[in-house]
């Protein structure tokens, strides 16, 4: 089974994916962004647009996830924002055509909720305090510019199942996905402090400044 977790940038996809992996034995996170980062590094800076527009990204993601789903004995989790109908069909849709059990979920939240999460995630908050209010990874600014488009597109029926996360926690969101997918997660028994520290670690490991 593939759990594709969609949503706006800063919507909690990566945190939720790693929460599920932590509590679901045998599961793995296969992040489609890494294919895009590799393609960007192969290109001159001036040619680095949206890597999702490259057919190599869409084909590469399908090939890698197909391999993981075929050879790995466990649930595969892919946290990735996809808002273009054509790109969605050529990734999620193509994997379904290949016969894989793909469960797609879109994490949604109100605009102000996502903006707050973008400000607080990873080292963004720390960098702003050290270097000035508007400092921070360029990727955070890009995410803000894409936010309205993401929320509008991802609210469409084609991107269901929709899960609203404004008033819930990452562990509870993971629980909801598991129930809808027919999976059983280990109980979440961490205290609030340990959970926050672990989630901060996940955020830091996924910060990109290039």
JOHU-V948179 format. One record per residue. N is the residue number from 0. SS is DSSP state (H for helix, E for strand, L for the rest). PHI is phi in whole degrees, 0 to 359 (none if undefined). PSI is psi in degrees with one decimal (none if undefined). Layout:
n & ss & phi & psi
N & SS & PHI & PSI
N & SS & PHI & PSI
This chain:
n & ss & phi & psi
0 & L & none & 140.3
1 & E & 249 & 127.3
2 & E & 259 & 107.0
3 & E & 263 & 116.5
4 & E & 255 & 109.1
5 & E & 260 & 173.8
6 & E & 148 & 167.9
7 & L & 294 & 159.2
8 & L & 297 & 126.9
9 & L & 88 & 8.3
10 & L & 273 & -3.8
11 & L & 104 & 11.4
12 & H & 300 & -51.6
13 & H & 294 & -44.3
14 & H & 299 & -42.1
15 & H & 293 & -41.5
16 & H & 300 & -44.0
17 & H & 286 & -27.9
18 & H & 294 & -43.0
19 & H & 296 & -45.4
20 & H & 301 & -40.2
21 & H & 297 & -33.5
22 & H & 252 & 2.6
23 & L & 238 & 98.8
24 & L & 305 & 136.0
25 & L & 86 & -7.8
26 & L & 278 & 156.7
27 & E & 222 & 151.0
28 & E & 261 & 123.3
29 & L & 242 & 100.9
30 & L & 273 & 112.9
31 & L & 298 & -18.8
32 & H & 299 & -32.6
33 & H & 298 & -33.8
34 & H & 297 & -43.6
35 & H & 295 & -40.4
36 & H & 298 & -40.4
37 & H & 296 & -41.4
38 & H & 295 & -39.7
39 & H & 299 & -42.2
40 & H & 294 & -22.4
41 & H & 280 & -15.8
42 & L & 256 & 149.6
43 & L & 300 & 147.5
44 & H & 310 & -37.7
45 & H & 291 & -13.4
46 & H & 254 & 6.5
47 & L & 271 & 86.2
48 & L & 267 & -147.7
49 & L & 285 & 114.2
50 & H & 296 & -19.1
51 & H & 293 & -20.3
52 & H & 284 & -11.0
53 & L & 275 & 125.7
54 & H & 299 & -27.7
55 & H & 298 & -34.4
56 & H & 292 & -49.3
57 & H & 297 & -44.4
58 & H & 293 & -40.1
59 & H & 294 & -40.6
60 & H & 298 & -44.7
61 & H & 297 & -43.6
62 & H & 296 & -44.4
63 & H & 292 & -45.7
64 & H & 292 & -35.7
65 & H & 299 & -42.5
66 & H & 296 & -46.5
67 & H & 298 & -43.0
68 & H & 291 & -31.2
69 & H & 281 & -39.3
70 & H & 259 & -22.6
71 & L & 267 & 130.5
72 & L & 269 & 73.6
73 & L & 174 & 171.8
74 & L & 288 & 137.2
75 & E & 254 & 135.0
76 & E & 240 & 125.4
77 & E & 238 & 103.4
78 & E & 273 & 113.8
79 & L & 200 & 129.8
80 & L & 280 & 122.4
81 & L & 224 & 119.8
82 & L & 244 & -14.0
83 & L & 274 & 129.2
84 & H & 299 & -41.7
85 & H & 295 & -43.9
86 & H & 296 & -38.2
87 & H & 297 & -44.0
88 & H & 295 & -34.9
89 & H & 276 & -3.9
90 & H & 242 & -76.2
91 & H & 300 & -47.4
92 & H & 297 & -42.2
93 & H & 296 & -40.2
94 & H & 297 & -36.0
95 & H & 293 & -39.7
96 & H & 299 & -31.1
97 & L & 283 & -1.4
98 & L & 97 & 8.1
99 & L & 276 & 148.8
100 & L & 276 & 98.3
101 & E & 253 & 120.0
102 & E & 253 & 116.4
103 & E & 254 & 131.9
104 & E & 227 & 138.5
105 & E & 245 & 120.9
106 & E & 273 & 123.1
107 & E & 238 & 156.3
108 & L & 201 & 161.8
109 & L & 296 & 154.4
110 & H & 306 & -45.8
111 & H & 295 & -33.2
112 & H & 296 & -45.5
113 & H & 294 & -40.8
114 & H & 300 & -41.9
115 & H & 297 & -41.9
116 & H & 295 & -37.7
117 & H & 296 & -38.2
118 & H & 293 & -32.9
119 & H & 264 & -18.4
120 & L & 287 & 148.2
121 & L & 56 & -135.6
122 & L & 266 & 3.3
123 & H & 303 & -45.0
124 & H & 295 & -43.4
125 & H & 296 & -43.6
126 & H & 298 & -38.3
127 & H & 294 & -37.1
128 & H & 291 & -34.5
129 & H & 279 & -43.1
130 & H & 254 & -3.1
131 & L & 124 & 158.0
132 & L & 301 & -36.9
133 & L & 264 & 7.2
134 & L & 281 & 165.9
135 & L & 144 & 169.4
136 & L & 303 & 138.8
137 & H & 301 & -29.2
138 & H & 296 & -30.2
139 & H & 294 & -41.9
140 & H & 296 & -39.3
141 & H & 297 & -40.7
142 & H & 298 & -39.2
143 & H & 296 & -41.5
144 & H & 296 & -29.2
145 & H & 272 & -7.6
146 & H & 299 & -50.1
147 & H & 298 & -41.2
148 & H & 298 & -45.0
149 & H & 299 & -46.9
150 & H & 296 & -38.8
151 & H & 293 & -48.5
152 & H & 291 & -44.2
153 & H & 287 & -12.8
154 & L & 281 & -7.6
155 & L & 289 & 152.2
156 & H & 302 & -30.3
157 & H & 296 & -19.0
158 & H & 258 & 17.4
159 & L & 291 & 155.6
160 & L & 273 & 133.3
161 & E & 266 & 133.6
162 & E & 234 & 119.1
163 & E & 274 & 133.7
164 & L & 239 & 10.2
165 & L & 303 & -40.7
166 & L & 243 & 32.5
167 & L & 222 & 168.1
168 & L & 259 & 166.5
169 & H & 301 & -47.3
170 & H & 301 & -37.7
171 & H & 289 & -35.1
172 & H & 296 & -41.7
173 & H & 299 & -40.7
174 & H & 299 & -42.3
175 & H & 296 & -43.0
176 & H & 297 & -42.8
177 & H & 299 & -44.1
178 & H & 298 & -45.2
179 & H & 294 & -29.6
180 & H & 269 & -2.5
181 & L & 74 & 31.0
182 & L & 250 & 157.7
183 & L & 242 & 116.7
184 & L & 268 & 153.2
185 & L & 296 & 150.1
186 & L & 299 & 147.2
187 & L & 271 & 106.8
188 & L & 244 & 8.2
189 & L & 288 & 152.0
190 & L & 280 & 166.4
191 & H & 302 & -41.2
192 & H & 294 & -47.6
193 & H & 297 & -37.4
194 & H & 297 & -45.0
195 & H & 296 & -40.6
196 & H & 295 & -42.5
197 & H & 295 & -41.9
198 & H & 293 & -34.9
199 & H & 297 & -38.7
200 & H & 297 & -41.8
201 & H & 299 & -43.8
202 & H & 298 & -43.5
203 & H & 296 & -41.1
204 & H & 294 & -19.2
205 & L & 253 & 11.8
206 & L & 284 & 136.1
207 & L & 232 & 131.6
208 & L & 253 & -2.9
209 & L & 262 & none
